């Protein structure tokens, strides 16, 4: 039986690559079969799963209803619940909210509490999104999420899900009631998301889809994921947030901001630790006679992009756009 989510707060990263290079009596000299399979997936750049927590709209009944109505596209898309019901048609969100007694939860939440204007009230639901890169079979992505949800939440937290295929990457929205049937509140921490990514990838592999769940730093990625709304606006070329951040980054770069420099130093030190860790992994693999995998690890590390902070990246992109734009003093095209 899977352990209770309340206990996952101390979980370590899925692939704490820097730990392999630590000196002393705890230094590793052998890798398990599961570890080698994990390393092989990472070094071969197996597609990475994504599990996102959508932060807005889970604090009151009306907002939850609007979110569910959005998910089923006004009745055009089917919603599947934890007890196997398939809901479709306009207005199914009302049926779901009533079945989950969210109005009673909202009332209980505030009945005996003093107002706390500086803090948001506890969530009624958690809104999650599970996705894979374009090309993954949508039916198998949905099956993997079903198996994941059954393993994590069955007979504890009520949930409902819907598959969306209107974008190149298939993704499943999962709405989970925050308080379980036993009265235990679900808290989502970084360690929780690590376990969920690992579980989702495992269930995808069970469906025959190559999938991995590794920390960004271990893969040499340094850009932070964007919030869902920012990402969608950026895809349309309408992100004011990214424009503002680009200008701010350029000003920071021009002034030689201490924060800018400190972040850059920290990022480069993290990269050095990761590289030392991968080098130690390669040495262990060679000692184990796994020369081919060791060579793959070394090639993987050599192809990592240069470590750049978000501010450095945004400042560079802004500079490229400025250089590519027509000069005011240039010849007229009229």
C-alpha positions in Angstrom: 0.0 0.0 0.0 1.5 3.4 -0.9 2.6 5.5 2.0 0.5 8.4 3.2 1.4 11.7 1.4 1.7 13.4 4.7 5.0 11.5 5.2 6.8 12.5 2.0 8.1 15.8 3.2 11.7 14.6 3.7 12.1 12.7 0.5 15.3 13.3 -1.4 15.7 14.3 -5.0 15.1 11.4 -7.4 18.6 11.5 -8.7 20.8 13.4 -6.2 23.7 13.3 -8.6 26.0 15.5 -6.6 26.0 12.9 -3.8 27.9 10.5 -5.9 31.1 12.7 -5.8 31.1 13.2 -2.0 34.4 11.9 -0.5 34.7 9.8 2.7 33.4 6.4 3.9 30.0 7.0 2.3 31.4 7.2 -1.2 29.6 4.9 -3.6 31.4 2.1 -5.4 28.4 0.2 -6.9 25.2 1.1 -8.6 22.0 -0.9 -8.4 20.1 -2.1 -11.5 17.4 0.5 -10.9 20.0 3.2 -10.6 21.7 2.2 -13.8 18.4 2.2 -15.7 17.6 5.6 -14.3 21.0 6.9 -15.3 20.7 5.4 -18.8 17.3 7.1 -19.3 18.7 10.4 -18.2 21.8 10.2 -20.3 19.8 9.2 -23.4 17.5 12.1 -22.8 14.4 10.1 -22.4 11.3 12.4 -22.5 10.7 14.0 -19.1 7.2 14.1 -17.5 5.7 17.2 -16.2 3.5 17.6 -13.2 2.3 21.1 -12.4 0.2 22.5 -9.6 -2.1 25.3 -10.8 -2.1 27.7 -8.0 -5.2 29.9 -8.6 -8.9 29.2 -8.3 -9.0 26.4 -5.7 -10.0 28.4 -2.6 -13.8 28.9 -3.0 -16.7 26.9 -4.5 -17.5 29.3 -7.3 -13.9 29.3 -8.5 -13.8 25.5 -8.4 -17.0 25.3 -10.4 -15.6 27.7 -13.0 -12.5 25.6 -13.3 -14.4 22.3 -13.8 -16.7 24.0 -16.4 -13.5 25.2 -18.2 -12.1 21.6 -18.1 -15.1 20.0 -19.7 -15.3 22.8 -22.4 -18.9 23.6 -21.7 -20.0 20.0 -21.9 -18.0 18.9 -25.0 -15.3 17.0 -23.1 -16.0 14.0 -20.8 -14.9 14.1 -17.1 -14.1 10.9 -15.3 -14.4 10.7 -11.5 -12.7 8.5 -8.9 -15.8 6.2 -8.7 -15.8 5.5 -12.4 -18.6 7.9 -13.4 -18.3 9.7 -16.8 -19.8 13.1 -16.7 -20.6 15.1 -19.8 -22.9 17.9 -20.8 -23.4 21.5 -19.7 -23.6 22.1 -15.9 -21.8 18.9 -14.7 -19.7 21.0 -12.4 -22.7 21.5 -10.2 -23.3 17.8 -9.9 -19.6 17.2 -9.0 -19.5 20.0 -6.4 -22.6 18.7 -4.7 -21.3 15.1 -4.7 -18.1 16.3 -3.0 -19.9 18.5 -0.4 -17.5 21.4 -1.1 -20.0 23.9 0.1 -20.0 22.2 3.5 -16.2 22.2 3.5 -16.1 25.9 2.7 -18.6 26.6 5.6 -16.6 24.4 8.1 -13.4 26.0 7.1 -14.5 29.5 8.0 -17.1 28.9 10.8 -14.7 28.8 13.7 -11.9 30.8 12.3 -11.1 34.5 12.8 -10.6 36.5 9.6 -7.0 36.4 8.3 -6.9 39.1 5.6 -3.2 38.7 5.0 -3.5 35.0 4.1 -5.5 33.1 1.6 -8.0 30.5 3.0 -7.0 26.8 2.8 -7.7 25.3 -0.6 -10.9 23.2 -1.2 -9.2 21.4 -4.1 -5.8 21.0 -5.7 -5.6 21.5 -9.4 -2.9 19.4 -11.1 -1.8 18.9 -14.7 0.1 15.9 -16.0 1.6 16.1 -19.5 4.1 14.6 -21.9 5.9 16.1 -24.9 4.2 16.1 -28.3 3.9 12.7 -29.9 3.0 10.7 -26.8 -0.2 8.6 -27.3 -3.0 10.6 -25.5 -4.9 7.4 -24.5 -1.9 6.0 -22.8 -1.1 9.3 -21.0 -4.7 9.2 -19.7 -4.3 5.5 -18.6 -1.1 6.4 -16.8 -2.8 9.2 -14.9 -5.7 7.0 -14.0 -3.4 4.4 -12.5 -1.4 7.1 -10.7 -4.5 8.7 -9.2 -5.9 5.3 -8.1 -2.6 4.4 -6.4 -2.2 7.8 -4.6 -5.8 8.9 -3.8 -8.2 5.9 -4.0 -10.5 5.6 -0.9 -8.9 8.8 0.5 -9.2 11.9 -1.6 -12.1 12.4 -4.1 -10.8 13.3 -7.6 -11.9 13.9 -11.2 -9.9 14.1 -14.4 -10.2 15.1 -18.0 -7.9 14.6 -21.0 -7.2 17.6 -23.3 -5.8 17.0 -26.8 -6.2 20.5 -28.2 -2.5 21.2 -27.9 0.5 19.3 -29.4 1.4 17.9 -26.0 -1.3 15.6 -24.5 -2.2 16.6 -20.9 -4.6 15.5 -18.2 -6.1 17.8 -15.7 -6.7 16.2 -12.3 -8.8 18.0 -9.6 -8.2 16.5 -6.1 -10.3 17.3 -3.1 -7.9 18.8 -0.5 -9.5 17.1 2.5 -9.7 13.4 2.4 -12.7 11.3 3.4 -10.8 10.6 6.7 -10.4 14.3 7.4 -6.7 14.5 6.5 -5.6 17.6 4.5 -3.3 17.1 1.5 -0.3 19.4 1.6 1.8 19.4 -1.6 5.5 20.0 -1.0 8.5 19.8 -3.4 9.2 16.3 -2.2 5.5 15.4 -2.9 6.0 16.6 -6.5 9.2 14.6 -6.9 7.3 11.4 -5.9 4.4 12.2 -8.1 6.7 12.8 -11.1 8.4 9.5 -10.4 5.1 7.7 -10.1 3.7 9.2 -13.2 6.8 8.3 -15.2 6.6 4.7 -13.8 3.0 4.3 -14.9 3.8 5.7 -18.3 6.6 3.1 -18.7 4.0 0.6 -17.7 2.0 1.7 -20.7 5.0 1.3 -23.0 5.9 5.0 -23.2 9.5 6.0 -22.6 9.4 8.5 -19.7 11.7 9.9 -17.1 11.5 12.1 -14.0 14.9 13.7 -13.2 15.8 17.0 -11.4 16.4 19.9 -13.8 19.9 20.6 -12.4 21.0 17.0 -13.0 20.0 17.4 -16.7 21.9 20.6 -17.0 18.7 22.7 -17.4 18.9 26.1 -15.6 15.7 27.9 -16.7 12.8 27.8 -14.3 9.4 26.6 -15.5 6.9 29.4 -16.2 3.5 29.7 -14.6 0.8 28.2 -16.9 -0.8 31.6 -17.8 2.6 33.1 -18.6 3.6 30.1 -20.7 0.4 30.4 -22.8 0.8 34.1 -23.2 4.4 33.7 -24.3 3.3 31.1 -26.9 0.9 33.7 -28.3 3.6 36.4 -28.2 1.5 38.4 -25.7 3.4 38.0 -22.4 3.8 41.3 -20.7 5.4 39.5 -17.8 8.3 38.2 -19.9 8.8 41.6 -21.6 9.0 43.3 -18.2 11.4 40.7 -16.9 13.6 41.1 -20.0 13.9 44.8 -19.5 14.6 44.4 -15.8 17.3 41.8 -16.5 18.9 44.1 -19.0 19.0 46.9 -16.5 20.5 44.5 -13.9 23.1 43.4 -16.3 24.1 46.9 -17.2 24.4 48.0 -13.6 26.3 44.9 -12.6 23.7 44.1 -9.9 25.1 42.1 -6.9 22.0 39.9 -6.9 22.6 39.2 -10.6 26.2 38.2 -9.9 25.4 36.2 -6.8 22.7 34.1 -8.7 25.2 33.5 -11.5 27.9 32.3 -9.1 25.5 30.0 -7.3 24.3 28.5 -10.5 27.8 27.8 -11.8 28.7 26.2 -8.5 25.7 23.9 -8.8 26.8 23.0 -12.3 30.3 22.1 -11.0 28.8 19.9 -8.4 26.6 18.2 -11.0 29.5 17.6 -13.3 31.7 16.2 -10.5 28.8 13.9 -9.6 28.4 12.6 -13.2 32.1 12.2 -13.5 32.1 10.0 -10.3 29.1 8.0 -11.8 31.1 7.4 -15.0 34.1 6.1 -12.9 31.8 3.8 -10.9 30.3 2.4 -14.2 33.8 1.8 -15.6 34.8 -0.1 -12.4 31.7 -2.2 -12.9 32.6 -2.9 -16.5 29.7 -0.7 -17.9 32.0 1.1 -20.3 29.3 1.9 -22.9 27.0 3.5 -20.4 30.0 5.4 -18.9 30.8 6.8 -22.3 27.1 7.8 -22.8 27.2 9.6 -19.4 30.4 11.6 -20.4 28.8 12.6 -23.8 25.7 13.7 -22.0 27.6 16.0 -19.7 29.7 17.4 -22.5 26.5 18.4 -24.3 24.9 20.3 -21.4 24.1 23.9 -22.4 26.2 26.6 -20.6 24.7 27.5 -17.2 22.8 30.8 -17.4 20.4 32.3 -14.9 16.9 33.4 -16.1 18.1 37.0 -15.9 21.1 36.3 -18.1 19.0 34.4 -20.6 16.3 37.1 -20.8 18.9 39.9 -21.1 20.6 38.0 -23.9 17.3 37.4 -25.8 16.4 41.1 -25.4 19.8 42.0 -26.8 19.3 39.7 -29.8 15.9 41.3 -30.5 17.4 44.8 -30.4 20.2 43.9 -32.7 17.8 42.2 -35.1 15.4 45.1 -35.2 15.7 47.7 -38.1 17.9 50.8 -37.1 16.1 54.1 -36.8 18.9 55.6 -38.9 18.8 52.8 -41.5 17.6 53.2 -45.0 13.9 53.6 -45.5 11.9 50.8 -47.0 9.3 53.0 -48.5 
